[in-house]
Amino acid sequence: MDKKQIQELVADYSIETTVRESARIDRYGDLVRPGTHLYIPHVPGTEPHETVALAARLRKEGMEPVPHIVARRTESAAFLKEYLARFVGEAGVQRVLVVAGDIAQPIGEFESALQILEGGFIENAGITKVGVAGHPEGHKDVSDPVLRDAIIRKNAYADKTGADVQIVTQFVFLPAPVIAWEAANGPINHLPIRIGLPGLATLKTLLKYAIDCGAGPSLAAVSKHATNLTKLVTVSAPDELIVGLADYRQQQPQTRIRGVHFFPFGGLKRTAEWLAKIAQGQFELTHKGGFDTV
C-alpha cells in the first residue's frame, strides 16, 4: 500500500458540524481547509433559523455548507420551500443532503427522501447538487428490497434532472460490507459514492451510535474491541478502515467510491487535526494494516 493512495482517498473529505458545536468554534478556518464541505445534520432541539444562520456563517468563512433536509422532520411543503429558499438566499447553499429521518412517525406530509426529490422541491429551489443516503449494512427499519428500489429511483432522479447526485453512506467500521454492497448494487447504480466513517471518538461513543444506527457487522466488530473499561474510554481512529478502502480503490479502479465523509460525534477539532496530518503525509503505515500519525 502506497501512502499516496491513502492521501488521495481522504484529500477531499467532508465532515459534519452542529449548531451546538459551532458555539465552541471561533473560526472554522482554523480547523479545516477553505472550501471544505461541512454537513449540518438536523439535531433535535435546534431551530430552523439556527441552522440557516450556521450555514450562512460557514459560507462567510469560506466553507461549503451542506444542510440536511430530513423528510420526516419537515412539517409541510410550504415550510420546505421557505427553508430551501432561505438556505440559498442567505447562505448561498449549493448542495443539500436529503434523507428520510430516524423517527417512526413523520411530523408532516413527508415519509421519505424520495418524496422530496421526486416532488421537484430541490431543483425548484435552484439547488443542483444533492446527497442521498446509502446503507452498506442495511437499515434496521427498512427492508433490503426497498433500499434497492430507492437506489434505482435516486439514479433515475439524477438522470431526469441532470443534478449532481452522490451517495453518502451511513458510517461503517469495516471495508468488507462496503465492498459487498457496491458489488451487489453495481448493475443499478452509477452515482458516485462517499463512504461514511467515524471520526476520532471513544469506543463508548462509537458503540452508542452504532447501536442507534443498526450498523450490523461493523457493530459486532467494534464490540470485540470494547472488552474492558480502559478500551471504552480510549480514542479510536479509523486508520485500518481507510487503508482497506484505499487498497480496494487501488485494486478496483472502476469503483464508484470517490471519497469519505466523517461523522465526528462532536469531535470535529480532534478529527480535523488528525486529517490534516494525513494530508501532509505525517503518518507511517503499520504491520497491523493501519497507520500511526507522527
VMD Tcl script that draws the C-alpha trace (Angstrom):
set ca {
  {0.00 0.00 0.00}
  {1.30 3.42 -1.04}
  {0.80 6.35 1.34}
  {-0.30 8.39 -1.67}
  {-3.39 6.20 -2.10}
  {-4.44 6.98 1.46}
  {-3.88 10.69 0.99}
  {-5.91 10.70 -2.22}
  {-8.83 8.91 -0.55}
  {-9.15 11.46 2.26}
  {-7.97 14.55 0.35}
  {-11.46 15.85 -0.43}
  {-13.12 14.67 2.75}
  {-16.37 16.13 4.04}
  {-17.33 16.30 7.70}
  {-20.23 17.25 9.97}
  {-20.75 20.06 12.43}
  {-23.72 21.17 14.51}
  {-25.23 24.38 15.82}
  {-24.29 23.39 19.35}
  {-20.70 22.63 18.37}
  {-20.38 25.86 16.40}
  {-20.70 27.87 19.62}
  {-17.35 26.39 20.70}
  {-15.55 27.17 17.45}
  {-14.10 30.64 16.95}
  {-13.29 30.16 13.28}
  {-13.76 27.07 11.14}
  {-10.79 28.05 9.00}
  {-8.57 27.29 11.98}
  {-9.67 23.64 11.77}
  {-10.36 22.77 8.15}
  {-9.17 23.97 4.76}
  {-11.18 26.57 2.79}
  {-13.91 25.02 0.66}
  {-14.45 22.02 2.93}
  {-17.97 20.60 2.69}
  {-19.38 20.88 6.21}
  {-22.65 18.99 6.60}
  {-25.18 20.30 9.11}
  {-27.33 17.47 10.50}
  {-30.75 18.07 11.98}
  {-30.31 17.84 15.74}
  {-33.45 17.72 17.91}
  {-33.76 20.96 19.82}
  {-32.17 23.04 17.08}
  {-34.42 25.64 15.46}
  {-34.51 26.09 11.66}
  {-33.29 29.68 11.88}
  {-30.24 28.48 13.82}
  {-29.36 26.01 11.08}
  {-29.74 28.69 8.41}
  {-27.54 31.03 10.47}
  {-24.83 28.37 10.79}
  {-24.94 27.72 7.04}
  {-24.55 31.46 6.44}
  {-21.63 31.61 8.85}
  {-19.89 28.70 7.13}
  {-20.33 30.36 3.74}
  {-18.93 33.64 5.11}
  {-15.91 31.78 6.48}
  {-15.15 30.23 3.10}
  {-16.69 26.81 3.64}
  {-19.33 24.87 1.69}
  {-22.37 24.41 3.93}
  {-24.40 21.25 3.25}
  {-27.57 21.22 5.38}
  {-29.53 18.02 5.93}
  {-33.10 18.06 4.67}
  {-34.91 15.48 6.78}
  {-38.20 14.34 5.25}
  {-39.86 13.00 8.40}
  {-38.95 16.12 10.38}
  {-40.34 18.52 7.76}
  {-43.72 19.86 8.74}
  {-45.09 20.82 5.32}
  {-44.33 21.50 1.67}
  {-44.71 25.23 2.31}
  {-42.17 25.09 5.12}
  {-39.76 23.09 2.94}
  {-39.96 25.65 0.12}
  {-39.28 28.52 2.52}
  {-36.47 26.61 4.26}
  {-34.70 25.85 0.99}
  {-35.16 29.42 -0.23}
  {-33.53 30.75 2.95}
  {-30.58 28.39 2.61}
  {-30.00 29.56 -0.96}
  {-30.70 33.24 -0.35}
  {-28.97 33.73 2.99}
  {-26.17 31.16 2.83}
  {-25.56 30.50 -0.86}
  {-26.18 26.79 -0.31}
  {-25.37 24.76 -3.41}
  {-25.66 21.22 -2.04}
  {-28.04 19.53 0.40}
  {-28.26 16.03 1.84}
  {-31.80 14.67 1.58}
  {-32.62 11.82 3.97}
  {-35.77 10.20 5.33}
  {-35.01 10.67 9.03}
  {-34.86 8.45 12.07}
  {-38.25 8.99 13.68}
  {-41.02 6.42 13.39}
  {-43.85 8.89 12.84}
  {-43.41 11.81 10.41}
  {-44.37 15.21 11.81}
  {-45.77 16.29 8.45}
  {-46.60 15.04 4.98}
  {-43.24 13.55 4.01}
  {-42.22 9.99 4.84}
  {-39.24 9.51 2.55}
  {-36.43 11.40 0.87}
  {-37.81 10.25 -2.47}
  {-40.98 12.30 -1.94}
  {-38.86 15.42 -1.66}
  {-36.61 14.52 -4.58}
  {-39.37 13.42 -6.93}
  {-41.58 16.33 -5.84}
  {-39.20 18.76 -7.53}
  {-38.51 20.79 -4.38}
  {-34.73 20.70 -4.67}
  {-34.34 21.79 -8.30}
  {-37.15 24.34 -7.91}
  {-35.04 25.97 -5.20}
  {-32.16 26.23 -7.66}
  {-30.08 23.52 -5.97}
  {-28.41 21.13 -8.40}
  {-26.07 19.22 -6.08}
  {-27.68 16.59 -3.90}
  {-26.51 13.97 -1.44}
  {-28.66 10.90 -0.80}
  {-28.32 8.15 1.77}
  {-26.66 4.77 1.24}
  {-26.78 1.81 3.63}
  {-23.96 -0.73 3.11}
  {-25.11 -2.69 6.15}
  {-28.82 -2.29 5.60}
  {-31.31 -0.33 7.67}
  {-32.92 -1.51 10.87}
  {-36.38 -0.30 9.79}
  {-36.24 -0.71 6.00}
  {-36.02 -3.96 4.04}
  {-33.23 -4.60 1.53}
  {-35.65 -4.69 -1.48}
  {-36.97 -1.24 -0.51}
  {-33.42 0.09 -0.16}
  {-32.54 -1.35 -3.56}
  {-35.58 0.28 -5.14}
  {-34.57 3.57 -3.56}
  {-31.15 3.39 -5.25}
  {-32.84 2.78 -8.60}
  {-35.12 5.79 -8.10}
  {-32.29 8.03 -6.91}
  {-30.37 7.16 -10.06}
  {-33.47 7.92 -12.11}
  {-33.78 11.29 -10.36}
  {-30.20 12.14 -11.32}
  {-30.82 11.09 -14.93}
  {-34.07 13.05 -15.18}
  {-32.88 16.29 -13.60}
  {-29.21 16.28 -14.56}
  {-28.41 17.01 -10.93}
  {-25.02 16.21 -9.42}
  {-26.18 13.42 -7.10}
  {-23.85 11.44 -4.85}
  {-24.47 8.72 -2.29}
  {-23.27 9.41 1.24}
  {-23.34 6.23 3.30}
  {-24.04 5.51 6.93}
  {-20.82 5.09 8.86}
  {-19.09 1.73 8.90}
  {-16.12 0.21 10.72}
  {-15.10 -2.41 8.16}
  {-14.41 -2.24 4.41}
  {-15.95 -5.65 3.63}
  {-19.62 -4.59 3.90}
  {-18.92 -1.58 1.69}
  {-17.24 -3.70 -0.97}
  {-20.04 -6.28 -0.94}
  {-22.72 -3.57 -1.06}
  {-21.13 -1.81 -4.02}
  {-20.80 -5.09 -5.90}
  {-24.43 -6.01 -5.23}
  {-25.67 -2.63 -6.47}
  {-23.24 -2.27 -9.36}
  {-25.81 -3.08 -12.05}
  {-28.28 -0.44 -10.80}
  {-26.05 2.36 -9.53}
  {-23.95 4.84 -11.48}
  {-23.81 7.52 -8.78}
  {-20.51 8.40 -7.10}
  {-20.21 7.19 -3.51}
  {-18.79 8.88 -0.42}
  {-18.22 6.39 2.41}
  {-19.24 7.40 5.92}
  {-16.52 6.91 8.53}
  {-16.45 7.55 12.28}
  {-14.22 10.38 13.38}
  {-11.85 10.13 16.32}
  {-14.08 9.12 19.23}
  {-14.08 6.77 22.20}
  {-15.29 3.22 21.75}
  {-18.14 4.00 24.14}
  {-19.35 6.77 21.83}
  {-18.92 4.62 18.74}
  {-20.88 1.77 20.29}
  {-23.73 4.09 21.21}
  {-24.06 5.47 17.69}
  {-23.55 2.06 16.08}
  {-26.44 0.64 18.12}
  {-28.63 3.64 17.24}
  {-27.85 3.22 13.55}
  {-28.08 -0.56 13.45}
  {-24.60 -0.85 11.97}
  {-24.72 -4.65 11.71}
  {-21.41 -6.48 11.17}
  {-19.50 -3.32 11.98}
  {-21.17 -3.15 15.38}
  {-20.06 -6.71 16.14}
  {-16.52 -5.88 15.07}
  {-16.16 -2.78 17.19}
  {-17.76 -4.56 20.16}
  {-14.85 -7.02 20.19}
  {-12.53 -4.12 21.00}
  {-14.62 -2.96 23.93}
  {-13.72 -5.81 26.28}
  {-12.83 -3.62 29.22}
  {-13.47 -0.15 30.60}
  {-10.00 1.07 29.65}
  {-10.66 0.44 25.97}
  {-14.09 2.02 26.21}
  {-12.55 5.39 27.06}
  {-9.67 5.10 24.59}
  {-9.97 7.27 21.49}
  {-10.16 5.17 18.33}
  {-9.12 6.21 14.81}
  {-10.45 4.59 11.59}
  {-6.97 4.11 10.11}
  {-7.35 0.40 9.28}
  {-10.67 1.08 7.56}
  {-9.10 3.86 5.49}
  {-6.23 1.60 4.46}
  {-8.71 -1.12 3.47}
  {-10.75 1.27 1.34}
  {-7.66 2.80 -0.26}
  {-6.38 -0.66 -1.12}
  {-9.74 -1.59 -2.64}
  {-9.77 1.56 -4.77}
  {-6.27 0.78 -5.98}
  {-7.22 -2.78 -6.94}
  {-10.60 -1.85 -8.42}
  {-10.19 1.40 -10.38}
  {-13.74 1.09 -11.69}
  {-15.17 1.58 -8.20}
  {-17.56 4.47 -7.70}
  {-16.09 5.30 -4.30}
  {-14.85 8.86 -4.71}
  {-14.09 9.89 -1.16}
  {-15.04 9.77 2.50}
  {-17.39 11.60 4.85}
  {-16.69 11.83 8.57}
  {-19.14 11.65 11.45}
  {-17.03 13.25 14.22}
  {-19.62 12.83 17.02}
  {-18.77 16.24 18.45}
  {-15.04 15.78 17.93}
  {-14.58 17.98 14.86}
  {-11.39 19.63 16.11}
  {-9.70 16.35 17.03}
  {-10.71 14.65 13.80}
  {-9.74 17.63 11.62}
  {-6.28 17.84 13.20}
  {-5.76 14.12 12.54}
  {-6.85 14.51 8.92}
  {-4.50 17.47 8.45}
  {-1.58 15.23 9.39}
  {-2.68 12.64 6.85}
  {-2.95 15.30 4.14}
  {0.62 16.38 4.92}
  {1.92 12.81 4.86}
  {2.69 12.85 8.57}
  {1.88 9.18 9.15}
  {3.56 5.80 8.91}
  {1.99 2.52 7.86}
  {1.97 -0.24 10.49}
  {2.24 -4.01 10.24}
  {-1.33 -4.27 11.59}
  {-2.80 -2.89 8.39}
  {-3.33 0.64 9.64}
  {-1.17 3.69 10.23}
  {0.00 5.99 13.01}
  {0.22 9.75 12.67}
  {3.50 11.37 13.68}
}
mol new
graphics top color blue
foreach p $ca { graphics top sphere $p radius 0.5 }
foreach p [lrange $ca 0 end-1] q [lrange $ca 1 end] { graphics top cylinder $p $q radius 0.2 }
display resetview
